Amino acid sequence: MLKLTFKVNGDGKVDNEDLKIIAQSTTH
């Protein structure tokens, strides 16, 4: 079971770096 953790900034937005990491983890 793949667990994705989103790191959000103070404004509640997800960083592009996190999206890239998540994208790589889901494609593999």
DSSP file (Angstrom, degrees, kcal/mol; ACC not computed):
  #  RESIDUE AA STRUCTURE BP1 BP2  ACC     N-H-->O    O-->H-N    N-H-->O    O-->H-N    TCO  KAPPA ALPHA  PHI   PSI    X-CA   Y-CA   Z-CA
    1    1 A M              0   0    0      0, 0.0     2,-0.5     0, 0.0     0, 0.0   0.000 360.0 360.0 360.0 122.4    0.0    0.0    0.0
    2    2 A L        -     0   0    0     24,-0.0     2,-0.6     2,-0.0    24,-0.0  -0.705 360.0-160.9 -88.6 125.2    1.5    3.3   -1.1
    3    3 A K        -     0   0    0     -2,-0.5     2,-0.5     2,-0.0    -1,-0.0  -0.915   3.2-159.2-109.0 120.6    1.3    6.1    1.3
    4    4 A L        -     0   0    0     -2,-0.6     2,-0.5     2,-0.0    18,-0.0  -0.845   2.1-162.0-102.3 129.2    1.7    9.6    0.0
    5    5 A T        -     0   0    0     -2,-0.5     2,-0.6    13,-0.1    17,-0.0  -0.937   6.6-151.8-112.6 124.6    2.6   12.4    2.3
    6    6 A F        -     0   0    0     -2,-0.5     2,-0.7     8,-0.0    -2,-0.0  -0.830   2.2-153.7 -98.7 121.6    2.1   16.0    1.2
    7    7 A K        -     0   0    0     -2,-0.6     8,-0.9     8,-0.1     2,-0.3  -0.836  20.2-169.4 -92.7 117.5    4.3   18.6    2.7
    8    8 A V  B     -A   14   0A   0     -2,-0.7     6,-0.2     6,-0.2     2,-0.0  -0.798  15.2-128.1-110.3 150.2    2.5   21.9    2.6
    9    9 A N    >   -     0   0    0      4,-2.1     3,-1.5    -2,-0.3    -1,-0.1  -0.126  43.2 -86.0 -80.7-175.5    3.8   25.4    3.3
   10   10 A G  T 3  S+     0   0    0      1,-0.3    -1,-0.1     2,-0.1    -2,-0.0   0.792 130.5  55.0 -64.0 -27.5    2.3   27.9    5.7
   11   11 A D  T 3  S-     0   0    0      2,-0.1    -1,-0.3     1,-0.0     3,-0.1   0.517 118.1-112.9 -85.3  -3.6   -0.2   29.0    3.0
   12   12 A G  S <  S+     0   0    0     -3,-1.5     2,-0.3     1,-0.3    -2,-0.1   0.614  71.8 134.9  86.3  12.7   -1.3   25.5    2.5
   13   13 A K        -     0   0    0      1,-0.0    -4,-2.1     0, 0.0     2,-0.4  -0.725  55.2-123.2 -96.2 146.6    0.1   25.1   -1.0
   14   14 A V  B     -A    8   0A   0     -2,-0.3    -6,-0.2    -6,-0.2     2,-0.0  -0.722  29.0-119.8 -88.2 133.5    2.0   22.0   -2.1
   15   15 A D     >  -     0   0    0     -8,-0.9     4,-1.7    -2,-0.4     3,-0.1  -0.345  12.5-126.0 -70.7 151.4    5.5   22.6   -3.4
   16   16 A N  H  > S+     0   0    0      1,-0.2     4,-2.3     2,-0.2     5,-0.2   0.838 111.6  60.6 -64.2 -32.6    6.3   21.6   -7.0
   17   17 A E  H  > S+     0   0    0      1,-0.2     4,-2.1     2,-0.2    -1,-0.2   0.906 104.7  48.1 -60.6 -41.5    9.3   19.6   -5.6
   18   18 A D  H  > S+     0   0    0      1,-0.2     4,-2.7     2,-0.2    -1,-0.2   0.894 109.5  52.9 -66.1 -39.4    6.8   17.5   -3.6
   19   19 A L  H  X S+     0   0    0     -4,-1.7     4,-2.5     1,-0.2    -2,-0.2   0.887 108.8  49.9 -63.8 -38.3    4.7   17.0   -6.7
   20   20 A K  H  X S+     0   0    0     -4,-2.3     4,-2.4     2,-0.2    -1,-0.2   0.919 111.8  47.7 -65.5 -43.5    7.7   15.8   -8.6
   21   21 A I  H  X S+     0   0    0     -4,-2.1     4,-2.3     2,-0.2    -2,-0.2   0.910 113.5  47.9 -63.5 -42.5    8.6   13.3   -5.9
   22   22 A I  H  X S+     0   0    0     -4,-2.7     4,-1.9     2,-0.2    -2,-0.2   0.906 111.0  51.3 -65.2 -41.0    5.1   12.1   -5.7
   23   23 A A  H  X S+     0   0    0     -4,-2.5     4,-1.8     1,-0.2    -2,-0.2   0.908 111.5  47.0 -63.0 -42.4    4.9   11.7   -9.4
   24   24 A Q  H  X S+     0   0    0     -4,-2.4     4,-1.3     1,-0.2    -1,-0.2   0.891 112.0  50.2 -66.3 -39.2    8.1    9.7   -9.5
   25   25 A S  H  < S+     0   0    0     -4,-2.3    -1,-0.2     1,-0.2    -2,-0.2   0.820 113.0  46.4 -70.4 -29.8    7.0    7.5   -6.6
   26   26 A T  H  < S+     0   0    0     -4,-1.9    -1,-0.2     1,-0.2    -2,-0.2   0.803 110.0  52.2 -83.3 -28.6    3.7    6.7   -8.3
   27   27 A T  H  <        0   0    0     -4,-1.8    -2,-0.2     1,-0.2    -1,-0.2   0.769 360.0 360.0 -78.9 -24.8    5.1    6.0  -11.8
   28   28 A H     <        0   0    0     -4,-1.3    -1,-0.2    -5,-0.2    -2,-0.2   0.455 360.0 360.0 -87.0 360.0    7.6    3.5  -10.5
